Amino acid sequence: MTGAEFLETTRTAYDARAAEYSALFRDYLADKPLDRAVIDTFADLVRAADAGPIADLGCGPGHYTAYLHARGPAFGIDLSPRMIELARLEHPGIAFETGSMSALDLADGGVGGVFSHHSIIHTPPERLPEVFDEFARVLAPGGRLLLSFSATDDPAQPAEPYDHAVTPAYRWSTDLISGMLRERGVVETARVVFPGEQDERRGFPRVFLLAAKDVAGKDVAGQDAGPPRR
């Protein structure tokens, strides 16, 4: 599948189910105190660095964007025009735009935070480097990334396809994702793993991966970042 075909398939699938998706996940964080704690920590770190707003990439109908915006400047970008339409209707005080994570219309170093909640799961493995190139490009030095995804619990399976309710998706090796980010100067600082029984939808482990953009070749602790991990 070409890049254009993959994007069109994902866009069309989410356009068709945008209203259903919005209603289903509107209050998703209400009974997820640990999720909220991780997101709050990320927002606090971005605000403390004072390097720019948070970009919610793959924002869907904007529920997470609104949660972040209540804690500091944030805006949303999504591939689906219908998702963006719903986000603008429900959250009129927040900026939302259509766009692709692999070709962001954002300035180099223009954001202090990148938040991507289960948005990379539909990216074919061969195209994931393009997405992470963009994440690293738009993050300001010292900026923070919070990435969530469904994880594979088999280290021998770096990317495992699975049947998703909307469109084909992949589970990822957390170490693989961390290594790919580090190669681009975005260094993991923490990870939170929710075991499969905590994911009521599919029984897969869920991961939050927190990382920071290197500053002048140093990691966030001020130490040499060292060679990329593979």
VOPAGU-2260 file (C-alpha; in pm, 1 decimal, decimal comma):
REM VOPAGU-2260
SITE   aa  ch    i         X         Y         Z
SITE  MET   A    0       0,0       0,0       0,0
SITE  THR   A    1     140,0     338,6     -96,7
SITE  GLY   A    2     156,3     630,9     142,6
SITE  ALA   A    3    -135,6     801,3     -28,0
SITE  GLU   A    4    -346,4     483,4     -15,5
SITE  PHE   A    5    -275,3     424,8     352,7
SITE  LEU   A    6    -366,4     782,6     443,7
SITE  GLU   A    7    -684,8     776,5     237,2
SITE  THR   A    8    -795,2     445,0     389,9
SITE  THR   A    9    -741,8     575,7     743,2
SITE  ARG   A   10    -905,2     911,8     669,8
SITE  THR   A   11   -1213,7     754,9     511,2
SITE  ALA   A   12   -1255,4     500,3     791,7
SITE  TYR   A   13   -1244,6     762,4    1066,6
SITE  ASP   A   14   -1465,3    1007,6     877,9
SITE  ALA   A   15   -1731,7     737,4     860,4
SITE  ARG   A   16   -1724,4     663,6    1234,8
SITE  ALA   A   17   -1633,5    1004,2    1375,9
SITE  ALA   A   18   -1964,8    1069,0    1553,3
SITE  GLU   A   19   -1968,5     721,0    1707,7
SITE  TYR   A   20   -1604,8     754,9    1817,3
SITE  SER   A   21   -1667,6    1097,3    1970,3
SITE  ALA   A   22   -1961,5     974,9    2177,8
SITE  LEU   A   23   -1784,8     656,5    2286,9
SITE  PHE   A   24   -1468,0     822,9    2417,6
SITE  ARG   A   25   -1598,3    1161,8    2533,0
SITE  ASP   A   26   -1563,7    1071,0    2902,3
SITE  TYR   A   27   -1287,8     812,3    2868,2
SITE  LEU   A   28   -1057,3     981,5    3120,4
SITE  ALA   A   29   -1326,3    1015,0    3386,8
SITE  ASP   A   30   -1249,1     676,1    3543,5
SITE  LYS   A   31    -879,8     664,1    3447,3
SITE  PRO   A   32    -696,7     836,4    3736,2
SITE  LEU   A   33    -359,2     686,8    3642,4
SITE  ASP   A   34    -392,3     802,0    3282,1
SITE  ARG   A   35    -478,8    1149,2    3407,1
SITE  ALA   A   36    -174,8    1148,0    3636,6
SITE  VAL   A   37      59,3    1066,1    3348,4
SITE  ILE   A   38     -95,1    1330,2    3122,3
SITE  ASP   A   39     -89,0    1589,1    3401,5
SITE  THR   A   40     280,8    1519,6    3461,5
SITE  PHE   A   41     353,1    1566,0    3091,8
SITE  ALA   A   42     157,7    1893,3    3083,0
SITE  ASP   A   43     342,8    2018,0    3392,8
SITE  LEU   A   44     680,6    1941,7    3233,5
SITE  VAL   A   45     586,3    2120,7    2912,0
SITE  ARG   A   46     463,0    2423,3    3103,0
SITE  ALA   A   47     780,9    2433,7    3315,8
SITE  ALA   A   48    1004,4    2423,6    3006,4
SITE  ASP   A   49     809,5    2717,1    2855,3
SITE  ALA   A   50     913,6    2612,8    2503,1
SITE  GLY   A   51     577,7    2642,8    2329,2
SITE  PRO   A   52     229,4    2491,6    2312,9
SITE  ILE   A   53     133,8    2125,2    2305,7
SITE  ALA   A   54      40,8    1974,2    1969,4
SITE  ASP   A   55    -210,4    1691,1    2004,5
SITE  LEU   A   56    -130,3    1489,2    1693,2
SITE  GLY   A   57    -405,0    1253,9    1583,7
SITE  CYS   A   58    -641,2    1446,6    1810,1
SITE  GLY   A   59    -966,3    1290,7    1686,8
SITE  PRO   A   60   -1268,6    1483,3    1820,7
SITE  GLY   A   61   -1048,8    1681,9    2057,6
SITE  HIS   A   62   -1129,7    1535,5    2399,9
SITE  TYR   A   63    -765,1    1500,2    2500,7
SITE  THR   A   64    -679,4    1834,4    2341,4
SITE  ALA   A   65    -938,6    2002,5    2562,6
SITE  TYR   A   66    -800,6    1826,7    2870,3
SITE  LEU   A   67    -449,9    1950,3    2785,7
SITE  HIS   A   68    -569,0    2299,5    2694,4
SITE  ALA   A   69    -714,9    2336,8    3043,4
SITE  ARG   A   70    -356,0    2298,5    3172,2
SITE  GLY   A   71    -176,5    2517,8    2918,3
SITE  PRO   A   72    -180,6    2616,8    2549,3
SITE  ALA   A   73    -266,9    2324,0    2321,7
SITE  PHE   A   74    -405,1    2263,8    1973,4
SITE  GLY   A   75    -506,7    1959,2    1771,3
SITE  ILE   A   76    -429,6    1809,9    1430,4
SITE  ASP   A   77    -604,0    1509,2    1277,5
SITE  LEU   A   78    -614,1    1336,3     941,2
SITE  SER   A   79    -995,3    1312,7     942,0
SITE  PRO   A   80   -1184,5    1628,9     835,1
SITE  ARG   A   81   -1498,5    1499,9    1006,4
SITE  MET   A   82   -1311,0    1453,1    1334,4
SITE  ILE   A   83   -1183,0    1810,4    1309,0
SITE  GLU   A   84   -1533,7    1936,5    1234,9
SITE  LEU   A   85   -1665,2    1769,8    1552,2
SITE  ALA   A   86   -1369,2    1895,7    1756,8
SITE  ARG   A   87   -1434,2    2254,5    1648,9
SITE  LEU   A   88   -1803,6    2225,6    1731,9
SITE  GLU   A   89   -1745,3    2080,5    2077,6
SITE  HIS   A   90   -1439,3    2288,5    2171,6
SITE  PRO   A   91   -1477,9    2624,9    1993,4
SITE  GLY   A   92   -1203,4    2798,2    2192,6
SITE  ILE   A   93    -927,7    2562,3    2071,5
SITE  ALA   A   94    -750,1    2556,6    1734,4
SITE  PHE   A   95    -796,1    2238,4    1529,3
SITE  GLU   A   96    -661,9    2168,0    1179,7
SITE  THR   A   97    -654,5    1875,0     939,4
SITE  GLY   A   98    -312,2    1732,5     864,6
SITE  SER   A   99     -90,7    1427,2     845,0
SITE  MET   A  100     156,5    1330,5    1117,4
SITE  SER   A  101     409,1    1242,7     846,4
SITE  ALA   A  102     397,0    1594,0     692,8
SITE  LEU   A  103     309,5    1848,4     960,8
SITE  ASP   A  104     248,3    2209,8     865,7
SITE  LEU   A  105     441,5    2329,6    1171,8
SITE  ALA   A  106     766,5    2520,2    1208,6
SITE  ASP   A  107    1088,5    2348,9    1312,6
SITE  GLY   A  108    1105,3    2354,1    1692,4
SITE  GLY   A  109     767,1    2523,8    1704,7
SITE  VAL   A  110     602,4    2328,0    1986,2
SITE  GLY   A  111     698,3    2261,2    2345,7
SITE  GLY   A  112     511,0    1933,1    2361,6
SITE  VAL   A  113     387,7    1657,8    2131,9
SITE  PHE   A  114     103,9    1441,0    2258,0
SITE  SER   A  115       3,0    1141,1    2047,7
SITE  HIS   A  116    -253,7     912,2    2206,3
SITE  HIS   A  117    -288,9     582,2    2020,3
SITE  SER   A  118    -236,2     768,9    1692,1
SITE  ILE   A  119      66,9     579,7    1559,7
SITE  ILE   A  120    -113,7     244,5    1573,7
SITE  HIS   A  121    -246,1     276,8    1217,9
SITE  THR   A  122      93,6     364,5    1068,2
SITE  PRO   A  123     250,4      82,2     864,3
SITE  PRO   A  124     591,9     -10,5    1008,8
SITE  GLU   A  125     781,8     109,7     702,9
SITE  ARG   A  126     625,5     456,1     739,2
SITE  LEU   A  127     676,4     505,9    1112,7
SITE  PRO   A  128    1023,0     666,8    1066,4
SITE  GLU   A  129     857,9     951,0     871,0
SITE  VAL   A  130     621,6    1019,1    1159,3
SITE  PHE   A  131     899,5    1021,1    1419,2
SITE  ASP   A  132    1111,9    1244,9    1196,0
SITE  GLU   A  133     827,8    1496,8    1208,7
SITE  PHE   A  134     778,1    1462,9    1584,5
SITE  ALA   A  135    1147,8    1534,3    1639,2
SITE  ARG   A  136    1151,6    1821,1    1388,3
SITE  VAL   A  137     863,7    2018,8    1539,3
SITE  LEU   A  138     968,2    1970,8    1903,8
SITE  ALA   A  139    1167,0    2257,2    2054,7
SITE  PRO   A  140    1494,0    2168,3    2231,8
SITE  GLY   A  141    1395,0    2055,2    2578,0
SITE  GLY   A  142    1040,2    1988,4    2456,8
SITE  ARG   A  143     850,3    1682,9    2574,8
SITE  LEU   A  144     676,7    1396,0    2397,8
SITE  LEU   A  145     404,0    1175,3    2543,3
SITE  LEU   A  146     323,5     881,3    2321,5
SITE  SER   A  147      72,1     604,0    2389,5
SITE  PHE   A  148      13,4     283,9    2195,3
SITE  SER   A  149     -85,9     -79,9    2222,0
SITE  ALA   A  150     221,2    -286,8    2301,0
SITE  THR   A  151     332,7    -631,9    2200,3
SITE  ASP   A  152     450,7    -844,3    2491,8
SITE  ASP   A  153     677,9   -1050,5    2266,2
SITE  PRO   A  154    1021,1    -885,8    2216,4
SITE  ALA   A  155    1065,9   -1094,5    1901,9
SITE  GLN   A  156     766,1    -915,8    1745,5
SITE  PRO   A  157     860,3    -547,8    1702,4
SITE  ALA   A  158     535,1    -475,8    1515,6
SITE  GLU   A  159     230,3    -699,2    1529,1
SITE  PRO   A  160     -82,2    -630,2    1319,6
SITE  TYR   A  161    -423,1    -674,6    1474,4
SITE  ASP   A  162    -788,2    -627,2    1383,3
SITE  HIS   A  163    -898,8    -280,0    1487,7
SITE  ALA   A  164   -1263,2    -171,2    1499,1
SITE  VAL   A  165   -1201,8     113,1    1252,2
SITE  THR   A  166    -903,4      31,2    1029,1
SITE  PRO   A  167    -595,3    -198,4    1034,2
SITE  ALA   A  168    -358,9    -131,3    1323,2
SITE  TYR   A  169     -30,9    -243,2    1481,0
SITE  ARG   A  170      96,6    -320,8    1829,2
SITE  TRP   A  171     452,6    -204,6    1889,1
SITE  SER   A  172     756,3    -310,9    2088,8
SITE  THR   A  173     815,7     -40,7    2349,2
SITE  ASP   A  174    1193,1     -83,1    2323,6
SITE  LEU   A  175    1174,1     -46,1    1945,9
SITE  ILE   A  176     975,5     277,5    1974,3
SITE  SER   A  177    1211,7     413,0    2238,8
SITE  GLY   A  178    1513,6     332,7    2023,3
SITE  MET   A  179    1365,8     493,9    1712,9
SITE  LEU   A  180    1295,6     812,5    1906,4
SITE  ARG   A  181    1643,6     819,1    2060,3
SITE  GLU   A  182    1798,2     796,8    1714,5
SITE  ARG   A  183    1619,3    1125,1    1644,8
SITE  GLY   A  184    1737,0    1295,0    1962,9
SITE  VAL   A  185    1415,6    1238,3    2159,4
SITE  VAL   A  186    1523,1    1048,3    2469,7
SITE  GLU   A  187    1294,1     833,4    2683,7
SITE  THR   A  188    1263,1     956,4    3042,1
SITE  ALA   A  189     987,9     726,9    3169,8
SITE  ARG   A  190     739,9     461,9    3064,7
SITE  VAL   A  191     417,5     342,1    3224,3
SITE  VAL   A  192     284,6       2,3    3121,7
SITE  PHE   A  193     -71,5    -107,5    3190,9
SITE  PRO   A  194    -103,8    -488,3    3175,8
SITE  GLY   A  195    -341,9    -643,8    2927,6
SITE  GLU   A  196    -616,6    -697,9    3179,7
SITE  GLN   A  197    -628,9    -319,7    3226,6
SITE  ASP   A  198    -724,6    -265,9    2861,3
SITE  GLU   A  199   -1091,5    -354,9    2858,8
SITE  ARG   A  200   -1116,4    -319,4    2481,6
SITE  ARG   A  201    -871,2    -582,3    2359,9
SITE  GLY   A  202    -664,5    -716,3    2646,2
SITE  PHE   A  203    -339,2    -573,4    2504,7
SITE  PRO   A  204     -81,6    -397,4    2722,5
SITE  ARG   A  205    -104,1     -19,5    2696,6
SITE  VAL   A  206     203,4     200,9    2718,4
SITE  PHE   A  207     265,2     566,1    2790,6
SITE  LEU   A  208     617,4     663,4    2680,8
SITE  LEU   A  209     750,9     999,5    2800,7
SITE  ALA   A  210    1053,4    1147,2    2626,1
SITE  ALA   A  211    1240,0    1476,2    2588,8
SITE  LYS   A  212    1416,0    1647,0    2298,5
SITE  ASP   A  213    1793,9    1665,9    2347,8
SITE  VAL   A  214    1946,2    2005,6    2413,1
SITE  ALA   A  215    2279,0    2052,9    2233,2
SITE  GLY   A  216    2351,0    1680,6    2233,2
SITE  LYS   A  217    2272,5    1636,6    2602,8
SITE  ASP   A  218    1990,2    1436,8    2750,7
SITE  VAL   A  219    1745,9    1592,5    2996,8
SITE  ALA   A  220    1970,3    1503,2    3291,4
SITE  GLY   A  221    2258,7    1694,1    3131,1
SITE  GLN   A  222    2456,5    1380,4    3048,6
SITE  ASP   A  223    2591,4    1278,4    2709,9
SITE  ALA   A  224    2308,2    1110,9    2521,9
SITE  GLY   A  225    2538,7     836,7    2393,3
SITE  PRO   A  226    2490,6     616,0    2087,3
SITE  PRO   A  227    2141,6     522,7    1966,0
SITE  ARG   A  228    1985,4     211,1    2113,1
SITE  ARG   A  229    1861,8     -48,8    1869,0
